[in-house]
Amino acid sequence: MSKFWSAIVHELTPYVPGEQPKLTNLVKLNTNENPYGPSPKVLAALEAEAADSLRLYPDPTSDRVVQAVAKFYNVPDTHVFVGNGSDEVLAHTFHALLKHDAPILFPDITYSFYPVYCGLYGIEYQTVALDGEFEINVDDYKRPNGGIIFPNPNAPTGRGLPLAEIERLLKANTESVVVIDEAYVDFGAESAVGLVEQYPNLLVTHTLSKARSLAGLRVGYAIGQPHLIEALVRVKDSFNSYPLDRFAISGAAAAIEDRAYFEETCRKVVATREALVKELQALGFVVLPSAANFIFARHGERSGAELAAGLRERSIIVRHFSKPARISDFLRITIGTDAQSQVLVHALKEILTP
Ligand SMILES: Cc1ncc(COP(=O)(O)O)c(C=O)c1O
């Protein structure tokens, strides 16, 4: 607290990111990073960038990334916005498209940055409870609102919502923007990008941090019709003209262009996930069906806090949310390599053995 703070800073409850420990030799399964490195073509592009060009400002509109994204999804360039991680894209989205008179809606259990953006930008919100199976029921969103946002698959549950349900929501909600945060979609859910042409109020956001193994580069993007993109550009150009540096532009373009590497990496992560789910079920865990690069699981007899602490003692970090009570016995476990899964399962067997 300080008398020098503005009133809004006094009121903020900032987001707390998952721990990035300084220790090495940890099995780090807490922030949904990809266990595989980025495409070798990304590394070559980054090396090529480390030259005289760093003297110069980067392209303020990151055209190479915009074009790569547009080509990947077969949409016009005018439908694409890029930013410094999808967190920045989401921040601009809240500011540009979700701040209206009515409260916005998002699930009660979801990405915990959403209420933080509401606090920062003074946006009213209402949460909508997930059903008993931790699923989003789109009928619950049929009420007046200033916008709707949720991840598909949802985080931290990992549950995917079929595209037909998203389309049903869009048909029922034509007067405010619907944002589908597809940070994890490439691991098994259906993308809504194909609906953008038909629905002028749909914005889909993505990140390169997960399926493209580039959490450290900070690149995200949004796809929507040009009038939505223009709103994001207006906010971006009132905030930071150069959100992507030269490395980020080169690396991101190379990552998106290397479709084969991306598909292979996703396939490996999904295969490891399916094998791990079976092993955890055999140990007495209830695992929610996951379409993401993490699983959300609870043990029938041990608390989430106890399991997370036991794993930490064995140098394995997973994410545990003590609130709300409904998820306090769950662990969110990022999918690592097969070898990391084996270390995890071995440690859990030790903890569970009386
Ligand atoms: C649902 C969801 N959306 C967006 C993000 C932000 O991703 P980034 O800022 O790394 O692009 C995350 C990060 O974990 C997430 O879980």
The ligand as a Gaussian input file, in Angstrom:
#p B3LYP/6-31G(d) Opt

LIG

0 1
 C       -7.095000     -21.056000     -20.678000
 C       -5.845000     -20.270000     -20.891000
 N       -5.876000     -19.223000     -21.711000
 C       -4.779000     -18.476000     -21.933000
 C       -3.579000     -18.776000     -21.322000
 C       -2.405000     -17.854000     -21.545000
 O       -1.452000     -18.384000     -22.363000
 P       -0.233000     -17.494000     -22.886000
 O       -0.336000     -16.135000     -22.291000
 O        0.984000     -18.228000     -22.492000
 O       -0.399000     -17.439000     -24.382000
 C       -3.499000     -19.866000     -20.466000
 C       -2.212000     -20.168000     -19.797000
 O       -2.006000     -21.116000     -19.140000
 C       -4.662000     -20.632000     -20.240000
 O       -4.641000     -21.660000     -19.396000

